[in-house]
């Protein structure tokens, strides 16, 4: 069954589109080994067997739209019907059928106005040139001119969010309303340090965090540069609802609301990094935090857009190389620490000329063993270097770019003071990425984007025997990974707007050596999904669904596995007062067991256990609900959330009580039960006087196995943070007190952790010129030199957290 779509233009094109959604009555029902039944199985089996073809179909569809211009329906001339008319139904493939369908979307003539304004940089008020101004609801963007001015024409009457973005500077958001025909609105947006956050991770399109149906946090480049973290876990450990899992300072990885490992997905620009840190705590996530424009965190299940590995949340590093700007711009950051004598820097640039954008970045850092109040932690050093660059082409209605990145890291695993054997890891990664998109097509499909990446990841683990001066290779792991995704955004029709698309990846994982627990395994995943939003005057709704397939093909005498599952969500957002809203979101999530949970069978030093996988595990099925109360105004920002997650077939490590005689590691089996996560989060920012903001936040999660009845391991304790920001012209001073309670609810083979209080103080001075901004920051961390331990550290007994540290950093933005 096939139908054609013809796009009216000087270069007409045709596409064959299988009408798969209509086959539920005639298609055979498929049932996988876990009992998941998919009515209309011909639809999914076609997609699963033809991933490459379907990907080419989507890309071809985008290409045809780009070449053809605005589409028109089959059998209609451009003069007979408005541009953008397109019929998707096989039952209405005639011209009259298309007219009948489109009549359902008919609207009265739209009244429009114009919108213009200026953008300035605080504290000097200098115009911000080349800032990107976006109307979020319309997905339209313009660049500011030399005077910081911008203008939109033909804006339909309504209420909109304007987002101002400038590289390496926190975004600004302002709500405006166009209410009169041809009305010109003068708008002043100020890029201030305390500003509303922006996210693209929650829905795939830019929106204010406060408007998201999920709980989202965004950390800007300026804040990342002030912290100068050695890992992504260190960059986020004090954000609301986020903690740091570690096996030393170099391998920190975020834990979201108590979820860890394969249940938290770390991405860059929406694509997988190709690393194996989710499998082992001593591995690193290969991402250069200082090269990012911002880090976004979606807390709670995010499986709808990103797959089953996001059942606990998503961390997405955002870079803006897909945004064109004229001329030269860039950044430079340099920093140094006193505790571990860390030193390093990062730099990047963009140069736009004509329709072409050239970009590049690179950085390096070196840190020695760090000190605690008990002394030096041996073998805690780290080295890292990275470089990347690419080229982008930006014609009128689309864009395409290519990017290459190389990462290299060497770091040690901390040991006890009297140790004579030292382990260290060497990692490198090559990453290639092609991205593209379309915009303002004028039809039912108003735009879309695609991305394809390939990652070649290699990690070697060595052991140095100091008494014999011998170095041996313990293990070698490689992970070759292809990722792809394609999204289409349909035009707002009445109250409806949304996105649908495909995504997937393939993976070839191999590990050899004495400490190689898993066989060589090839994994593939493919999914289709859709997300729709319905906006009314007093309430908004968002709903969506995803069908995903995951397959494992291991070498040797291991069972092959295939999992098919459904994830869905439904959310409601209700305005309560000016700036205030109530949001609730329900999510059903699916997670296929991870490779190590299925096939590991050997010593796993990175998890401090000898683990035995279970190839008969079932897929996890989760149900969760969030309730949030939010307020955002010029003087007060508030968000409080309560959440509950119940997961069936939850995979956990069951200790057998036996120790492996060769590795001296406890033997554990991967088993399944039921789990429950209940928690709360709250944050507040209040402006007391124009120069002073006070802020505070608290978070707590209680996570248990309900079958059997026991606490889950490495769950963060109750935490609270109290802080302030005082600004006087170009000077900013930010004291911060971090409090954590004792964590005594522990799993088998886990020890309690004492509570602590840590005092930090940061001060920065900003000089803004017409063409550049200079930021000098000095920070003091753990100023009282408190001895404390991170409950989520695998080696907290031999490696407490860092003692008193002073950090100096300089950032140039031009």
Buried (B, 14 or more C-beta within 10 A) or exposed (E): EEBEBBBBBEEEBEBEBBBBEBBBEEBEEBEBEBEBEBEBBBBBBBBBEBBEEBBEBBBBBBBBBBBBBBBBBBBBEBEEBEBBBBBBBBEBBEBEBBBBBBEEEEEEEEBBBBBBBBBBBBBBEBBBBBBBBBBBBBBBBBBBBEEBBBBBEEBEBBEBBBBBBBBBBBBBBBBBEBEEEEBEBEBEBBBBBBBBBBBBBBBBBBBBBBBBBBBBBBBBBBBBBBBBBBBBBBBBBBBBBBBBBBBBBBBBBBBBBBBBBBBBBBBBBBBBBBBBBBBBBBBBBBBBBBBBBBBBBBBBBBBBBBBBBBBBBBBBBBBBBBBBBBEBBBBBBBBBBEBBBBBBBBBBBBBBEEEEBBBBBBBBBBBBBBBBBEEEBBBBBBBBBBBBBBBBBBEEBBBBBBBBBBBBBBBBBBBEEEEEBBBBBBBBBBBBBBBBBBBBBBBBBBBBBBBBBBBBBBBBBBBBEEEEEEEEBBBBBBBBBBBBBBBBBBBBBEEBBBBBBBBBBBBBBBBEEBBBBBBBBBBBBBBBBBBBBBBEEEEBBBBBBBBBBBBBBBEEEBEEBBBBBBBBBBBBBEEEEEBBBBBBBBBBBBBBBBBBBBBBBBBBBBBBBBBBBBBEBBBBBBBBBBBBBBBBEEEBBBBBBBBEBBBBBBBBBBBEEEEEEEBEBBBBEBBBBBBBBBBBBBBBBEBEEEEBBBBBBBBBBBBBBEEEEBBBBBBBBBBBBBBBBBBEEBEBBBBBBBBBBEBEBBBBEBEEBBBBEBBBBBBBEBEBEEEEBBBBBBBBBBBEEBBBBBBBBBBBEBBBBBBBBEBBBBBBBB
